[in-house]
Amino acid sequence: MLHYFDAAIIGGGVVGSAIARELSRYELSIAVIEENPDVVCEASGRNSAVVHGGFAYDTGSLKARLCVEGNRMMDTLSSELGFRFIRCGKVLVGNTDEDLKQLERTMAQGKANGATGLELIDSAKLHELVPAVNGSFAMFSRNSGIMDPFLFTINLAENAVMNGARYFLSHKVISIARKDGRYVVHTEADDFSVKWIFNASGKGAKAISDMLGITGYRIIGSKGNYLVLDKRLGPLLPMPVYPVPSNTYMGIHVTPTVDGNVTVGPDAVNTDDFSYYGVPADKMEYLRESASTLWPHIDKKDVIRTFSGILSKWVDENGVIQDFKIEVRPDLAPCAVNLIGIESPGLTAAVPIARYAISLMAEYTSLKEKKDFNPVHESAKRFAEMDTAEREKAIKADCRYGSLVCSCEKVTEAEIIRAIHNPLGVHTMTGIKYRTRAMMGGCQSGFCQMKIEKLIEKELGIRPEDVRYLRTSSWVLSGKMREG
Ligand SMILES: Cc1cc2nc3c(=O)[nH]c(=O)nc-3n(C[C@H](O)[C@H](O)[C@H](O)COP(=O)(O)OP(=O)(O)OC[C@H]3O[C@@H](n4cnc5c(N)ncnc54)[C@H](O)[C@@H]3O)c2cc1C
C-alpha cells in the first residue's frame, strides 16, 4: 500500500517523536516510520535518564547549546506531557589536585555554555548533600535532574498522535527513491510518498543518510552496561553521583531513578554490533567494583536486573567524536533533514533538537501554525501514587482498580487494560511494562508476567503464540508443551 504524507520521520525514538510532536504544531500530514513495535526499544529506553546541565560539551557546539535549552524547558515539558522529572541536582566527585583542576575547567566550560547553578563544594557540603558518598570535594550542578525516559518518549509520541501525526510501527525502511520532487520510502511493510524526510533513526542514521545520497559519515557504537538496584537503596542516593569526567566520557556513575531504584553504569565498550544488548557477567562485577569507590553500598544481592544501551557516535577519520550533525543538503538531498550522531545528551536535548531540525526545514518551505494544537498529554495518576481516598474513588468508578496485577509496583488490572489500548497501538509485553511499571519491581515479572500475557490475549482477541515480548521476532510462548 502507498501512503501520501507531507513529512515522514524515520525513527520513532525520543528525537523522532519530539520532531513529530513539534511538527504537529503545523498544518502538515505527518508519518512516523519505526522499525520496532514500540518507540523505546533502542537508545531512548536504554540510558541513564539524567537531564544534563550542559557543562560537559565544547562551548559553541550544538550539544552544549541544545542541552542547556533542553534542561531549561524540562519543567514545562514535564507538566505538559505528564512524565516525571525531578530537578534533584548532581555531583561530580573528586579527590586529587588533578581532579580539582578538571572540575574547575568543567565549571568554566559550563558557565561559557550558559549552564547555571554550578558550584565547587567542599567535603562538608558534599556529605550534607549525599551523606553516603566517598569523596573529598565536588562540582555541584544544582539544575541537573532525573526523568522517566520511557514516558517522556511515549508521551511525546502520543501527544503527536493526538495532534494528528500517524505512527507506522514495525515498518523498517529499506530504501528511498526520489521521484517527481517527492521521496518514495520503501519499508518492509507499506510504502510512503512524502515531500519531506527527517532522518531520526539513531543507530540506523548512517544507513538512511546513505539512502538519501548523503554519504561518508562514520559512526561507531559505544555500548554502556548497567545494573539496576532494588528500591531499598533509593533513599541512600538523593542525586546522581559521577566521577570527574574526561573530555569524552562521563564515567561510571550511580543514579537514582524517578521511581526509587538506583542504576549503576555505564561502562563504554566500542562495538560494531548495534543489536546485542546482553550484559556479560564480568561487566557486572566491573561496574559494581568501579562504582563502589564512589558509593560503597552496591551489594550483589540488591541487583534486580541488568540492561545496556548503545550510543551512536559520529567520528572523523581519526576517530575523534564529533558534535551532533543536523543538516539540510539541498545539493544532495533536497527536502530532507538529516540527523547524525545524536548520542548523549540526546534525551535532555530532544525537543530543542526537534525545533532546530524544523527551523532548518522552515528555511525552505513556509509552515502554517495550527490553531488547535494541544501541547498537553492527559495522563491518569498511577494507583501506586494515589492516597487512600483516591484509591477508593478509583475502585468505585472502575472495579478493575481493585485487582492488583503487579504487587511489587502496585499496578492494577484497570491500568494494564488502559495500557493495552494505548494510542500508538503497541501490543508487546514491554510496551505494557514501560507504560505502567508492571514487571519492573523486585520480582522482575516472576508473579505477574503470565497474568499480563493473558490480559493481552483477552483484550486483543489474539492467540497466545501471537503475543510478542519486545520485538516482532520475540515470542513469549512458542506452542503447547502438551496437546489437549
Ligand atoms: C548508555 C546510554 C546512556 C545515555 N544517557 C543519557 C543521559 O543520561 N541523558 C541524556 O540526555 N542522554 C543520554 N543518552 C543519549 C540518549 O539516550 C540518546 O541520544 C537518545 O535516546 C537518541 O534518541 P533517538 O531517537 O535519536 O534514538 P533511538 O531511541 O535509538 O531511536 C531511533 C529509532 O530509529 C529506528 N530506526 C532505525 N533504523 C530504522 C529504519 N531503517 N527504519 C525505521 N526505523 C528505524 C530505531 O528502531 C529506533 O527506534 C544515553 C544513551 C545511551 C546509549
Ligand as a Chemical Component Dictionary entry (heavy atoms), coordinates in Angstrom:
data_LIG
# 
_chem_comp.id                   LIG 
_chem_comp.type                 NON-POLYMER 
_chem_comp.pdbx_formal_charge   0 
_chem_comp.three_letter_code    LIG 
# 
loop_
_chem_comp_atom.comp_id 
_chem_comp_atom.atom_id 
_chem_comp_atom.alt_atom_id 
_chem_comp_atom.type_symbol 
_chem_comp_atom.charge 
_chem_comp_atom.model_Cartn_x 
_chem_comp_atom.model_Cartn_y 
_chem_comp_atom.model_Cartn_z 
_chem_comp_atom.pdbx_ordinal 
LIG C1  C1  C 0 24.082 4.149  27.566 1  
LIG C2  C2  C 0 23.451 5.476  27.253 2  
LIG C3  C3  C 0 23.305 6.439  28.244 3  
LIG C4  C4  C 0 22.724 7.682  27.944 4  
LIG N1  N1  N 0 22.465 8.572  28.950 5  
LIG C5  C5  C 0 21.855 9.749  28.661 6  
LIG C6  C6  C 0 21.517 10.648 29.690 7  
LIG O1  O1  O 0 21.652 10.353 30.872 8  
LIG N2  N2  N 0 20.993 11.856 29.335 9  
LIG C7  C7  C 0 20.805 12.216 28.039 10 
LIG O2  O2  O 0 20.378 13.341 27.789 11 
LIG N3  N3  N 0 21.074 11.346 27.039 12 
LIG C8  C8  C 0 21.575 10.119 27.312 13 
LIG N4  N4  N 0 21.819 9.223  26.325 14 
LIG C9  C9  C 0 21.563 9.604  24.937 15 
LIG C10 C10 C 0 20.112 9.434  24.533 16 
LIG O3  O3  O 0 19.567 8.260  25.063 17 
LIG C11 C11 C 0 20.062 9.391  23.011 18 
LIG O4  O4  O 0 20.757 10.498 22.494 19 
LIG C12 C12 C 0 18.641 9.455  22.507 20 
LIG O5  O5  O 0 17.863 8.434  23.080 21 
LIG C13 C13 C 0 18.655 9.309  20.993 22 
LIG O6  O6  O 0 17.328 9.254  20.569 23 
LIG P1  P1  P 0 16.996 8.810  19.099 24 
LIG O7  O7  O 0 15.547 8.965  18.927 25 
LIG O8  O8  O 0 17.903 9.522  18.165 26 
LIG O9  O9  O 0 17.477 7.294  19.034 27 
LIG P2  P2  P 0 16.678 5.925  19.265 28 
LIG O10 O10 O 0 15.943 5.886  20.525 29 
LIG O11 O11 O 0 17.696 4.847  19.037 30 
LIG O12 O12 O 0 15.600 5.943  18.112 31 
LIG C14 C14 C 0 15.928 5.743  16.770 32 
LIG C15 C15 C 0 14.838 4.874  16.199 33 
LIG O13 O13 O 0 15.054 4.701  14.799 34 
LIG C16 C16 C 0 14.597 3.423  14.458 35 
LIG N5  N5  N 0 15.197 3.005  13.185 36 
LIG C17 C17 C 0 16.498 2.761  12.919 37 
LIG N6  N6  N 0 16.649 2.363  11.650 38 
LIG C18 C18 C 0 15.407 2.363  11.100 39 
LIG C19 C19 C 0 14.899 2.023  9.818  40 
LIG N7  N7  N 0 15.704 1.582  8.822  41 
LIG N8  N8  N 0 13.565 2.114  9.594  42 
LIG C20 C20 C 0 12.722 2.543  10.578 43 
LIG N9  N9  N 0 13.161 2.853  11.814 44 
LIG C21 C21 C 0 14.486 2.774  12.072 45 
LIG C22 C22 C 0 15.054 2.551  15.630 46 
LIG O14 O14 O 0 14.300 1.351  15.701 47 
LIG C23 C23 C 0 14.833 3.485  16.806 48 
LIG O15 O15 O 0 13.612 3.254  17.474 49 
LIG C24 C24 C 0 22.330 7.960  26.608 50 
LIG C25 C25 C 0 22.432 6.968  25.623 51 
LIG C26 C26 C 0 22.960 5.733  25.940 52 
LIG C27 C27 C 0 23.000 4.661  24.887 53 
# 
loop_
_chem_comp_bond.comp_id 
_chem_comp_bond.atom_id_1 
_chem_comp_bond.atom_id_2 
_chem_comp_bond.value_order 
_chem_comp_bond.pdbx_ordinal 
LIG C1  C2  SING 1  
LIG C2  C3  SING 2  
LIG C2  C26 DOUB 3  
LIG C3  C4  DOUB 4  
LIG C4  N1  SING 5  
LIG C4  C24 SING 6  
LIG N1  C5  DOUB 7  
LIG C5  C6  SING 8  
LIG C5  C8  SING 9  
LIG C6  O1  DOUB 10 
LIG C6  N2  SING 11 
LIG N2  C7  SING 12 
LIG C7  O2  DOUB 13 
LIG C7  N3  SING 14 
LIG N3  C8  DOUB 15 
LIG C8  N4  SING 16 
LIG N4  C9  SING 17 
LIG N4  C24 SING 18 
LIG C9  C10 SING 19 
LIG C10 O3  SING 20 
LIG C10 C11 SING 21 
LIG C11 O4  SING 22 
LIG C11 C12 SING 23 
LIG C12 O5  SING 24 
LIG C12 C13 SING 25 
LIG C13 O6  SING 26 
LIG O6  P1  SING 27 
LIG P1  O7  DOUB 28 
LIG P1  O8  SING 29 
LIG P1  O9  SING 30 
LIG O9  P2  SING 31 
LIG P2  O10 DOUB 32 
LIG P2  O11 SING 33 
LIG P2  O12 SING 34 
LIG O12 C14 SING 35 
LIG C14 C15 SING 36 
LIG C15 O13 SING 37 
LIG C15 C23 SING 38 
LIG O13 C16 SING 39 
LIG C16 N5  SING 40 
LIG C16 C22 SING 41 
LIG N5  C17 SING 42 
LIG N5  C21 SING 43 
LIG C17 N6  DOUB 44 
LIG N6  C18 SING 45 
LIG C18 C19 SING 46 
LIG C18 C21 DOUB 47 
LIG C19 N7  SING 48 
LIG C19 N8  DOUB 49 
LIG N8  C20 SING 50 
LIG C20 N9  DOUB 51 
LIG N9  C21 SING 52 
LIG C22 O14 SING 53 
LIG C22 C23 SING 54 
LIG C23 O15 SING 55 
LIG C24 C25 DOUB 56 
LIG C25 C26 SING 57 
LIG C26 C27 SING 58 
# 
